[in-house]
Amino acid sequence: MSAVGIVKVGARTPIGLNARQTGFLLRAGFPAMTEAPLADSAGEAVTMGFVPTIDTRLVGPERLALLAGPAFEEAVLPVRDAKTLVHIALDEGYAEGRAAARELGVVVKRALPGATVEILPRGEAALGTFMPEALRALASRVVEAVILGGVHSDYDPGAIRVLEESGRLFSPENLDARIPGEAAAFLVLMRDADARRRGLEPLARVLGVGSGRERVGPDDDGSAYEAFGLTSAVQKAAEPLAKAGQTAGWMLTDLTGEMRRLQEWQAAFVRVQDALGRPYFIDSPAQRIGYLGAAAMPLFVAMAATAWEHGYAPSPVAMATAGNDGGERAAVVLASAGQEGRA
């Protein structure tokens, strides 16, 4: 994997119009929660993180496209004329998946007319599948660049209703819940030789990728501490660290306020201590800017790459983890490009 690097990232979130703004403000601890012009069943304003520059009357696929467009263009600007493969994740079970795929397809083709595009409802764990496929495509020289990303929005009366009916909508009386949010994020992977020809340098490296599946879901009575799927994903992703005698000092998680996922993560955290090290810095952006859905892991990559580019990362090696309600779990281990070759 060392011949492939992440050369560009893009993001749009409730606290940033691009990846740099988002990374800097998350590092500074800025929150994004505010009252949205949406109401729950009692008529109370919903607390959430949302992008205020998008028309508050827009919801659904059109809103997803407006979220994704600027982030995608930010990421792909240096590779507009390259032969590219694009994988975009939507939330699993997204009701308007076909319409969203059409809208996002227009976004992609506007920036990259010749790109091959795949848009799938894989949710938070999508990078567990997308990343190995991307690395294989680059290794076989089928394409010059691969763009991976995800987009999510809870800014929709239907989404709020589903969260409330399932008991997962945050309120002062319901802390074991999600704070709704929205975000889009993308990353560009290229072989080093192709990147150099375009005057690009890697911002980060992918050291390892792992995936797994949990047996216990949000509607099950079983213990979340079982955590076999997340543990398996992290152990697989961390294998290269053990071989190199390295540890990840920065952990990026998709944890919200839901205790079930926190318990699962705690169990996995204890079991994979040999892969973790100082400063044990733990980042859970959804707790400050709202639930990230399918945008979670692409955003974590964008956060890490931006932090290494600008010199404020807490560690040269980071581990990102996420999972969806269907039980899929994914882990990705990343390193600063400057970390290459160090033990």
Residue, then its C-alpha position, 0 to 999 in steps of 0.5 A: m500500500s505504500a505506493v498509494g497516497i491520499v493526495k487531496v480531501g474535501a468536506r462540507t460540514p455544519i462548521g466548515l465550508n471546506a476540509r481545512q475550516t472543518g479540521f481547524l474548528l473541530r481541533a479547536g473544539f467548536p460545537a455546531m448544535t443549534e435549533a433547526p427550523l424543524a420540529d418534533s411531534a410535540g412542536e418543539a424545535v429540533t437541536m441538530g448540526f446543519v449547514p446554514t448556507i443551504d436553503t432551509r426549505l430544501v430536503g432529500p436528494e436535492r439537499l444531499a447534492l448541494l452538500a456533496g457538490p462543493a466538497f467533491e469539487e474541492a477534492v477532485l480539482p487537481v485530477r479533473d482530466a484523470k481517468t477516475l473511479v468514484h465510490i460514494a456512500l449513502d446511508e443504509g436503507y436511505a428511502e430515496g436512494r435512486a433519486a439521490a444517486r441520480e442527483l449525485g451522479v450529476v454532481v460527479k459528471r459535472a466535475l469529472p465527465g468521464a468518471t466511472v461512478e458507483i453510489l451505494p447505500r452502505g452507510e458508515a462502514a462503506l470504506g471497509t469495502f470501498m478502500p480495498e477495491a480502490l487500492r486494487a484498482l490503482a494497483s492494476r492501473v485500471v484508473e489513475a485516481v480513485i475518489l471515495g466519499g459519503v454524504h448524509s443529512d438528517y435535515d428532513p422531517g421524515a428523518i426526524r420522525v424516524l429518529e423520534e419514533s425509534g427513541r433515538l432523537f436527542s433531547p434534554e430528556n433523552l441523552d441516550a440518542r443521536i444529535p441529528g446532523e449532516a455532512a459530506a466528505f471525499l478523498v482522492l487516492m493516487r499512485d505516487a508516480d501519477a501524483r508526482r506527474r501532477g505536482l501532488e504530494p501525499l498527505a497521508r497513507v493507508l496502512g491497513v483496512g479491516s471489516g467485521r459484522e456485529r451480531v447484536g443490533p440496536d433492536d436486540d437484547g444482547s450485550a453490546y459488549e460482545a463487540f466481535g465485529l468491531t474488534s475483528a475490524v480493528q485487529k485486521a486494520a492494525e496488523p501492519l502496525a504490529k509488524a512495524g512496531q508502531t501504535a496509533g495515538w489518535m482514534l477517530t470514532d463515529l460515537t454519538g450519545e448512544m450507549r450501545r455503541l459506546q459500550e461496543w467501542q469500549a470493549a474493542f478498545v480494551r482488546v486492541q491495546d497493543a495497537l494503540g499508544r500515546p497520546y490516546f487522543i480520542d475524537s468523536p466529531a458527531q458529539r459536537i457537530g451532529y450525526l455523520g452517517a455515511a460521511a463519517m469515515p471519509l470525514f475522519v480521513a479528511m480530518a487526519a490528512t488536513a491535520w498532518e498537512h498543517g502540523y497540528a495532529p496529535s499523532p502521526v498514526a490514526m485509527a478510524t472506526a465506524g459502523n452501521d445499524g445493519g451490523e457492518r463495522a469498518a476500521v482504517v489505519l492511516a499515517s502521515a506521509g512523513q511517518e513512512g519508514r519510521a518504526 
